[in-house]
Amino acid sequence: MTTDELIIILKEMYNNADNGFQVANIHLFGIKYANELQNKNLKFIATEALNKESYYAEINKGIKLSFLLKKIIKI
């Protein structure tokens, strides 16, 4: 998956989230696309999709959760 595709997906997930669930959707994005996000510039993706570089940390939390869940439930 390209960086541009990931940017579009994140932007849509954030914009379509119910009020109060935008950050949760950023985490979900990190969980769902953890493999595709490996070796990508998360700061660039967050800035391009959401105009906030600091949201890269929220994406990273989702990625870490994804790998933790895979260890726990052995997906």
C-alpha positions in Angstrom: 0.0 0.0 0.0 1.4 3.4 -0.9 1.8 6.3 1.5 -0.8 8.3 -0.5 -3.3 5.5 -0.1 -2.7 5.4 3.7 -3.1 9.2 3.9 -6.5 9.0 2.2 -7.6 6.1 4.5 -6.6 7.9 7.6 -8.2 11.1 6.6 -11.5 9.3 5.8 -11.4 7.4 9.1 -10.8 10.6 11.1 -13.4 12.6 9.2 -16.1 9.9 9.4 -15.6 9.3 13.2 -18.4 10.2 15.5 -17.7 13.2 17.8 -15.2 12.2 20.5 -13.9 9.2 18.6 -11.5 10.8 16.2 -8.4 9.8 18.2 -9.8 6.3 18.7 -10.0 6.0 15.0 -6.4 7.1 14.6 -5.5 4.2 17.0 -7.7 1.9 15.0 -6.0 3.0 11.8 -2.6 2.0 13.4 -4.0 -1.3 14.5 -5.6 -2.2 11.2 -2.7 -1.0 8.9 0.2 -1.9 11.2 2.0 -4.0 8.6 1.5 -1.5 5.8 2.8 1.3 8.1 6.1 -0.4 8.8 9.0 1.7 7.4 6.7 4.6 6.6 7.1 8.2 7.8 4.3 8.4 10.3 4.9 12.1 10.9 4.4 12.8 7.2 1.2 10.6 7.1 -0.3 12.4 10.1 0.6 15.8 8.8 -0.7 15.2 5.3 -3.9 13.5 6.5 -4.8 15.5 9.6 -2.6 18.7 9.5 -1.1 17.6 12.9 2.3 16.1 13.0 1.8 15.2 16.7 -0.9 12.6 15.7 1.9 10.3 14.5 2.3 9.2 18.2 -1.3 8.1 18.2 -0.8 6.1 15.0 2.3 4.5 16.6 0.2 3.5 19.7 -2.1 1.7 17.4 0.7 -0.1 15.7 2.2 -1.2 19.1 -1.3 -2.4 20.2 -1.6 -4.4 17.0 1.7 -6.3 17.5 0.9 -6.8 21.2 -2.6 -8.2 20.4 -1.0 -10.6 17.9 1.4 -11.9 20.5 -1.4 -12.3 23.1 -4.0 -14.0 20.8 -1.5 -15.5 18.4 -3.2 -14.2 15.2 
